Amino acid sequence: MEKVTTIGLDIAKHVFHAHGADPAGHMVFSRKLSRAKLISFFAAQPRCVVALEACAGAHHWGRELQRLGHDVRLIPPAYVKPFVKRQKNDAADAEAICEAAQRPSMRFVAVKSEEQQASALVFRARDLVVRQRTQLANACRSHMAELGWVAPQGLAHIKRLAELVDDPASDVPDAARPVLRMMLDMLAGLDGRIAQLDREIVRRAREDEAARRLMGVPGIGPVTATALLALAPAPEVFNRGRDFAAWLGLVPRQNSSGGKERLGAITRMGERSLRRLLILGASAVVRHASHKGAPDGSWLAGMLARKPRMLVTVALANKTARVVWAVMRTGESYRAPALAA
C-alpha cells in the first residue's frame, strides 16, 4: 500500500469522509466514517498531515487528532472552494481539502485551545444578548407606534415608553398593557445580563497583563482588549501589522487589472467582532477629537482637516490594529508618537 502523507477530512455532526493522498497527490483511499469510529481510524493511520475546514467543531477535532500525533492544519472554507470539482458532496469536499492542504502557498488557521474557546464564549454570549435586546427594543417601539406613540431610536427613549405603559391616564389600551409590560420586563432583564457580562469582561481585563497593555492604546477599553486576546490569532502568525489589519478586513478591496489600481470599500474579512470593536473605539477617538480638537501636528488632526469623518474613523481603526499587533508581538507598552513640529 502506498504511503499516506496527507488526509483531507470533511467533518459533520455524524458522518465524516476522509481522503488520503500520497506525496505526489494521488488518491490512496476515500472512506466514509461514522463519528464513533473516527478516532480509532486515525489512531491506526501513520503520522501525517490531516487537513480540515475551519468550521464548527474543527478546533475540537484538531485537538483530538493532535493528541494522536498528527500534524493538523485548518483551512478557511473560502480557500477550499476553488478546489471542488463540479458536483459538491462529502467525497469531493474531502478531496478538495486534501488538495488545498498540499499547496505550498496555502494559509492555515491555528488550532485553538479549550481555554481560548472558553474565553471567546463571553463575547459570543454578549453579542447574542445585545442583539436580542435590540430586537426587543425595536419591537416595543413598533408596537407603541401602532398605538400612536412614537419614540426616537435608541435605548434611552424606551424609558419614556415604559412610563406611558405604566400611566393609567395614558391612552394605551388596557388590553395591550400586560403584553407591553412583559416585553419591557424582558428588556430590563437583558440589560442586567449584559451588565453582568460586562463586569466579567472587565474583571478578566484587569487580571491579564497583556490586556492592561492593550488598554493603553487610544480607543481600546476592557471589552476590546479582552476580545483581542481571546479571538485574534497569535501575533506570530502575521509577518507585520499590515497583515493583521488586512486579516481584520480594515483595508480597501482591490479590483485592479491591466496595471490600474482600483480600490473600493474595506473588505470586511476576518473576525467581524474585532473589526466592529476597533471601529467603535476609533469612532470614539474621532468624535472626541472633533469636539475637543486633536493635537496640532498629529496624524489625526491632519486627516480630519482633509478627509470625511467616517473615512478617518476606518483609517484610525486600521492604524490601531497595526499598533495592537506591535504591542502583542513585542510585549511592550504603547508609546504615543511624537508630534510633528
N, C-alpha and C positions, 0 to 999 in steps of 0.2 A: 504493500500500500504506500502511495506517495505521502511524503511528509507534509502535514498541515502547518502552515505558518501564520495564516490569518483566518479568523472566523467572523463572519458578519452575522449578528444576532438581531432578528426582528422580534421585539418584545410586545406583549399584550397582557391582558388580565389572566387568561388561562392557556392560550395556545401560542407557542413560540415557534420560530423557524430559524435554523442555523444553516449557514452556507460556508463551507470550508474550502480554502484555496491553497495551492502550493506556492512556492516563491515566485513562479512565473505567472501567477494569477489564474491558473487553470483550476476548474472545479474538481474537488476531491469528493465531496459529499454535499447533499442538500437534504436536510431532515426536519420533519415536524416533531416538536417536543411538547409534552404537557408540562404544566407548572411543577408538578410533583417530581418529575424526572430531570429537570433542568440541571440541578446541582450535581447529581450523580453522573450525568452525561459529561459535563465539563471537568469533573474530577478525574475521569478516565482519559481525557484528552491530554496530549503533550502540551507543555507550557508554550503559549503562543500569544499573538495579538488578538484580542477579542474586541470588536467594534460594535457599538450600539448607537442608535439615535438618542440625542439628549432630550428625552421626553419624559413623561410621567413614569416614575419607577426606575428610571435609568440609573440614578445615583445609588439606589438600594442594590440593584443587581450588580452595578460596578463594584461596590464594596465586597459583595459576596464572591465575585469572580477574582478579585484581587487577593482575597484570603486563600484562594486555591493556587495562587502563584501566577496567574495570567496577567499580561500587560493590557489593561483595559483602556480603551480610547472612546470617548463620547464625541459624536459629530453632530453639529446643528442640522436639523432636518432639511433646512433650505439648501445645504451643501450636498445632501444625499439625492435630492430630487432629480438633478440633471443626469444621474447615472441609472435611473429606472428606464428600462427598455419597454416601450409600448404599454402593455396592459399592467395594471397595478394589482399585485397580490402579495401574500406573505413571502413566497419564494423569491419573487422579483425584488421585493424590498430588501430581503436579506442579502441577495446577490449585489444589489446596488450599494448597500452599506459596506460589504466586503471590498468592493472595487474602489469606493471612495477612500477607505482607510489606507489603501496601498498607494495613493497619490502622494508624492513627496512634498507637495506644497499645501496639503490639506491642513485645516485648522481644527483643533480639538478643544473640548471643554473639560476642565479639570473635574475629577470626581469629588463631590462634596462629602464631608464627614457628617455623621449624625448630629454632632454639635452645631455645625454650620446650618443644617436644615432646620434644627430646632430654634436657632436664633432668628432665622428668617421668618419663622411662623408668626411671631408677634406682629410683623409688618403686614403679612398677608391677612391676618385677622383684623388688624386695624383698618386696612383698605376696605375689607368687606363690610365692616360695621359703618364706616364713613359713607359708603355707597348706599347702604340701607337707610341711614339717616337722611341722606339727600333725597332718596325716593319717597320716604315718608313725609318729609317736609314739603316736597312738591305736591304730593297728594293732598295734604291739608290745605295748601294754598289754592289748589284747583277746586276742591270741593267748596271751600268758602267763597271762591269767585263765582261759582254757580249759584250761590245763595245771595250774591250781591255785595260781598265783602272782598275787596281787592287789596292785597298787601304787596309791597315791593319784594323783589327777590332778596334772599339772604336769611340766614337763621335768626338774625337779630330781630326780625319783624314777626317771627312766629309768636312771640310773647303777646303781641297786640291781638292776634287772632285767638289766643288762649283766653285772654281777658273777655273777648266778645262771647266766647262759648260759655264762660262761667257767669256772665252777667245776665240775670233773669230778665232785665229790662230790654235786652237787645232783641233784634228781630230774627235771630237764629231760630229756626223751627225746633220745637221741643223734641220731635221725633229724631232730629239729626244730632242733638246734643250728646247723647250717650256714646254714639259711634265716634264723633269728633273728639270727645274727651278721652276715649280709649286710644285713639291714634296719637293724641298729644302725650298721654302717659307712656306709650311705647317710645315716642321720640325722646322723652326725658330719660327713659331707661337706657337708650342707646347713647345719650350724652354721658351718662355715668360710666358705661363700659368703655367709651373712648377715653375718658379721663383716667380710668384705671390702667388702660394700656399705655397711655402717655406717661404715667408715673413709673410703670415698669421699664419703659424705654429710657427715661431719664436716669433711673437707678443703674441700669446697665452702662450708660454712658459715663457716669461718674466713677464707676468701679474699673473701667477699662482705660489704661494709659494711652493706647493708640486713639481711642475716641476723644480723649481730652486734648490730644494734639490736633486732631482734625477740627475740633470746635474752635480752635484759634484762627481758622481760616474765615474771612468775612463771608457771611451768607450761609454758614453751616452751624446748625444747632444740634441738640442731642439726638433728635429723630434722624436727621440726615447722617450724622456721624456714625450712629449705631447701624443704620441701614447700609452704609458703605462697607462696613466691616463684615456684615452678615451676608450681603447679596453680591458684592463685587468679587471677581476672581482675584487671585493673588497678584500683586503688582508685578511680580517677576514674569507673568505671562505676556506682558506688553514690553516692547523694547523702549518705548518713550511715552511721554504723556499725551502726545497727539494721537497715538494708537488707542489709548484708553478713552479719550474723548470721542474718537470715531466709533469705538465699541458701544458707547452710550447713545450714539445717534445724534451727536451735537455738532455734526459737520454737514456742509451742503451736499446734496445729492448731485452726482455728476451725470450728465448726458452728453459727453464730449465725443466728437468724431471729426476726422479729417484735420486734426491739428487745432481745431477750435474748441475752446473750453466753454461749456455751458453749465452753470451752476444753478441749482434750484433751492428749494426749501431743505431743511435738515432731514436726514434720512429716517430718524425715529427708530433706529435699530437698537439692539441690545436691551438692557434691563429698563423697562419703562418707569418703574417706581423710582429708581435712582435718577433718571433723567427728569422726571417731574419734580422731585425734591430739589435738585440743583437749580432748575429754572425758577422754582418758587423762592429759593434763597437768593438767587441773583435778582429777582424782581423786587425783593425787599430792599436790597442794597441800592438798586437803581432808584427806587421810589424815595428812599431817604436822601440820596444824592440830588434828586430833582427838587426836593423841598428845601433841604438844608444847604445844598451846594457841595460839589465834590472838590477835593483839594486842588488848588491851582497846579497845573503841570502834570497831573495824574493822567493815566491812561483813560480812566472813566470820564474825567472832565472833557478830554479831547473827543471821545466817542459821542458823548451826549451833545456836544456842540455841533456835530455834523451828521449824525445818524438818527433814525427813528428810535423811539424808546424801546419798542419790542425787539428790534434788531440788536440793540445794545444789551438787552437782557439775555438773549440767547448767546451772544458773543461772550458775555461775562460768565455765563454758565459753562461755556467751553473752556474759558481761562481757568475757572475754578476747578474743573475736572482735571486739568493738567497739573495744577498746584496740589490737588489731592493725591494724584499719583506720585508726585515727588515726595510728599510728606510720608506716604505709606511705604514707599520704596526705601527711602533713606533713614526713616525713623527720627528725623529731625523735626523741630517745631517750625511753624510758619513764621517767616520774616517778611514784613511789608516792604515792597520795593521802594527804592529811593525816588523822590520826585525830581522831574526834570527842572533844570534851572530856568 
